[in-house]
Amino acid sequence: MLDPKNLKPGEEQYEEFENGPSCRRKTYVQYDYRDMHGELFSCVKPTLGICRAAKETWLSARMLKGEKV
């Protein structure tokens, strides 16, 4: 089980898990990232690549707003 309290700034953690009944089971990734200022990004997506792309979108949106990232 992931614990985002353990993340230091600039670190990420992720874990794959399966969800649903066995005949329709799907794999997902829970992903956490703590930016350099301590803000936490967390998501659940089908793949690690999609999670990282969502993190980059989050970081870009924050930069456009003028927030520190």
N, CA, C and O of each residue as an XYZ file, in Angstrom:
276
protein
N       0.828     -1.177      0.000
C       0.000      0.000      0.000
C       0.878      1.248      0.000
O       1.822      1.354      0.783
N       0.564      2.171     -0.869
C       1.330      3.395     -0.979
C       0.999      4.347      0.165
O      -0.134      4.394      0.645
N       2.003      5.100      0.592
C       1.804      6.111      1.627
C       2.465      7.399      1.153
O       3.687      7.523      1.235
N       1.680      8.369      0.655
C       2.269      9.594      0.113
C       3.014     10.418      1.160
O       3.795     11.300      0.801
N       2.790     10.153      2.437
C       3.533     10.886      3.474
C       5.025     10.575      3.396
O       5.843     11.367      3.864
N       5.388      9.438      2.815
C       6.788      9.038      2.717
C       7.517      9.699      1.546
O       8.739      9.593      1.445
N       6.790     10.374      0.666
C       7.406     10.979     -0.517
C       8.146     12.259     -0.169
O       7.621     13.130      0.525
N       9.371     12.356     -0.662
C      10.136     13.591     -0.541
C       9.883     14.422     -1.798
O       9.462     13.876     -2.818
N      10.132     15.735     -1.743
C       9.941     16.560     -2.940
C      10.705     16.012     -4.151
O      11.880     15.658     -4.063
N       9.995     15.955     -5.285
C      10.584     15.457     -6.525
C      10.487     13.948     -6.698
O      10.928     13.424     -7.721
N       9.927     13.241     -5.733
C       9.827     11.783     -5.818
C       8.449     11.345     -6.297
O       7.458     12.058     -6.146
N       8.420     10.157     -6.875
C       7.169      9.536     -7.292
C       7.111      8.124     -6.732
O       8.137      7.524     -6.412
N       5.907      7.609     -6.619
C       5.707      6.211     -6.258
C       4.472      5.723     -6.987
O       3.555      6.492     -7.275
N       4.463      4.437     -7.278
C       3.309      3.881     -7.981
C       3.168      2.412     -7.642
O       4.107      1.750     -7.199
N       1.951      1.927     -7.868
C       1.645      0.532     -7.561
C       0.557      0.062     -8.515
O      -0.437      0.759     -8.720
N       0.741     -1.114     -9.094
C      -0.282     -1.710     -9.950
C      -1.243     -2.524     -9.100
O      -0.841     -3.142     -8.115
N      -2.513     -2.522     -9.486
C      -3.494     -3.362     -8.814
C      -4.559     -3.771     -9.817
O      -4.728     -3.131    -10.855
N      -5.265     -4.827     -9.503
C      -6.347     -5.320    -10.354
C      -7.671     -5.047     -9.674
O      -7.786     -5.109     -8.450
N      -8.679     -4.739    -10.497
C      -9.989     -4.395     -9.974
C     -11.062     -5.071    -10.810
O     -10.912     -5.230    -12.021
N     -12.145     -5.466    -10.156
C     -13.273     -6.052    -10.860
C     -13.336     -7.549    -10.703
O     -12.400     -8.171    -10.199
N     -14.455     -8.139    -11.139
C     -14.589     -9.598    -11.071
C     -13.584    -10.257    -12.008
O     -13.133     -9.641    -12.974
N     -13.239    -11.495    -11.725
C     -12.171    -12.174    -12.462
C     -12.402    -12.219    -13.967
O     -11.436    -12.184    -14.729
N     -13.637    -12.293    -14.413
C     -13.896    -12.368    -15.849
C     -13.722    -11.009    -16.544
O     -13.538    -10.959    -17.760
N     -13.779     -9.927    -15.794
C     -13.649     -8.585    -16.378
C     -12.572     -7.772    -15.672
O     -12.602     -6.542    -15.688
N     -11.632     -8.459    -15.058
C     -10.592     -7.810    -14.257
C      -9.728     -6.890    -15.108
O      -9.320     -7.254    -16.211
N      -9.454     -5.710    -14.596
C      -8.588     -4.745    -15.275
C      -7.454     -4.348    -14.347
O      -7.601     -4.345    -13.125
N      -6.317     -4.013    -14.950
C      -5.163     -3.559    -14.188
C      -5.108     -2.037    -14.223
O      -5.312     -1.417    -15.267
N      -4.831     -1.449    -13.070
C      -4.703     -0.005    -12.940
C      -3.406      0.310    -12.205
O      -2.791     -0.562    -11.590
N      -3.004      1.581    -12.283
C      -1.831      2.062    -11.570
C      -2.259      3.218    -10.670
O      -2.858      4.188    -11.135
N      -1.950      3.110     -9.390
C      -2.099      4.255     -8.497
C      -0.758      4.961     -8.491
O       0.283      4.328     -8.318
N      -0.781      6.278     -8.681
C       0.444      7.055     -8.862
C       0.411      8.281     -7.959
O      -0.602      8.976     -7.886
N       1.517      8.546     -7.273
C       1.676      9.737     -6.449
C       2.981     10.425     -6.826
O       3.987      9.770     -7.099
N       2.949     11.749     -6.838
C       4.144     12.559     -7.099
C       4.081     13.789     -6.205
O       3.047     14.450     -6.116
N       5.192     14.088     -5.547
C       5.272     15.292     -4.729
C       6.214     16.271     -5.423
O       7.378     15.956     -5.672
N       5.694     17.473     -5.735
C       6.531     18.441     -6.443
C       7.570     19.047     -5.501
O       7.597     18.742     -4.309
N       8.411     19.896     -6.044
C       9.528     20.446     -5.287
C       9.081     21.369     -4.152
O       9.880     21.699     -3.275
N       7.815     21.787     -4.160
C       7.291     22.654     -3.106
C       6.367     21.905     -2.148
O       5.709     22.520     -1.308
N       6.319     20.576     -2.272
C       5.567     19.758     -1.335
C       4.134     19.464     -1.721
O       3.435     18.767     -0.985
N       3.667     19.981     -2.873
C       2.291     19.715     -3.322
C       2.199     18.290     -3.878
O       3.069     17.847     -4.627
N       1.139     17.587     -3.501
C       0.971     16.196     -3.906
C       0.043     16.085     -5.114
O      -1.034     16.681     -5.141
N       0.474     15.316     -6.108
C      -0.377     14.932     -7.241
C      -0.614     13.438     -7.113
O       0.325     12.674     -6.888
N      -1.860     13.020     -7.256
C      -2.201     11.608     -7.138
C      -3.270     11.273     -8.167
O      -4.178     12.069     -8.405
N      -3.164     10.089     -8.780
C      -4.177      9.666     -9.741
C      -4.184      8.143     -9.853
O      -3.267      7.460     -9.399
N      -5.247      7.638    -10.472
C      -5.363      6.218    -10.807
C      -5.716      6.159    -12.285
O      -6.734      6.705    -12.709
N      -4.871      5.495    -13.067
C      -5.048      5.389    -14.517
C      -4.690      3.965    -14.953
O      -4.146      3.194    -14.163
N      -4.995      3.614    -16.210
C      -4.704      2.248    -16.679
C      -3.215      1.905    -16.813
O      -2.840      0.739    -16.686
N      -2.354      2.917    -17.070
C      -0.925      2.619    -17.235
C      -0.077      3.682    -16.545
O      -0.545      4.787    -16.270
N       1.176      3.329    -16.270
C       2.114      4.272    -15.678
C       2.370      5.446    -16.617
O       2.487      6.586    -16.167
N       2.457      5.180    -17.906
C       2.690      6.248    -18.880
C       1.573      7.284    -18.873
O       1.833      8.483    -18.966
N       0.346      6.828    -18.763
C      -0.791      7.753    -18.710
C      -0.757      8.544    -17.408
O      -1.090      9.729    -17.400
N      -0.363      7.912    -16.312
C      -0.227      8.620    -15.033
C       0.821      9.719    -15.137
O       0.589     10.845    -14.695
N       1.969      9.400    -15.717
C       3.028     10.402    -15.837
C       2.616     11.535    -16.771
O       2.966     12.689    -16.527
N       1.885     11.226    -17.830
C       1.385     12.275    -18.726
C       0.405     13.183    -17.983
O       0.424     14.398    -18.181
N      -0.444     12.619    -17.139
C      -1.379     13.420    -16.337
C      -0.618     14.322    -15.367
O      -1.010     15.466    -15.140
N       0.467     13.807    -14.798
C       1.302     14.624    -13.904
C       1.896     15.801    -14.665
O       1.894     16.923    -14.157
N       2.401     15.571    -15.867
C       2.983     16.645    -16.674
C       1.929     17.697    -17.030
O       2.223     18.893    -17.031
N       0.710     17.259    -17.329
C      -0.383     18.190    -17.607
C      -0.683     19.028    -16.371
O      -0.895     20.237    -16.472
N      -0.700     18.392    -15.215
C      -0.929     19.093    -13.943
C       0.153     20.126    -13.693
O      -0.143     21.263    -13.326
N       1.414     19.736    -13.892
C       2.517     20.667    -13.686
C       2.435     21.838    -14.669
O       2.646     22.988    -14.283
N       2.132     21.552    -15.924
C       2.024     22.606    -16.940
C       0.906     23.583    -16.610
O       1.075     24.793    -16.757
N      -0.231     23.068    -16.166
C      -1.366     23.934    -15.812
C      -0.995     24.844    -14.644
O      -1.380     26.013    -14.621
N      -0.270     24.327    -13.701
C       0.156     25.137    -12.553
C       1.143     26.207    -12.986
O       1.113     27.323    -12.467
N       2.020     25.883    -13.932
C       2.979     26.876    -14.433
C       2.249     28.004    -15.162
O       2.612     29.172    -15.017
N       1.225     27.662    -15.942
C       0.462     28.666    -16.669
C      -0.266     29.620    -15.716
O      -0.461     30.794    -16.032
N      -0.660     29.110    -14.559
C      -1.323     29.944    -13.553
C      -0.325     30.788    -12.767
O      -0.713     31.648    -11.977
N       0.956     30.537    -12.989
C       1.982     31.294    -12.280
C       2.351     30.726    -10.921
O       3.031     31.380    -10.130
N       1.903     29.508    -10.652
C       2.245     28.864     -9.384
C       3.663     28.335     -9.436
O       4.195     28.054    -10.509
N       4.265     28.203     -8.275
C       5.590     27.598     -8.193
C       5.439     26.096     -8.355
O       4.565     25.490     -7.735
N       6.282     25.487     -9.183
C       6.239     24.029     -9.367
C       7.601     23.425     -9.145
O       7.763     22.210     -9.255
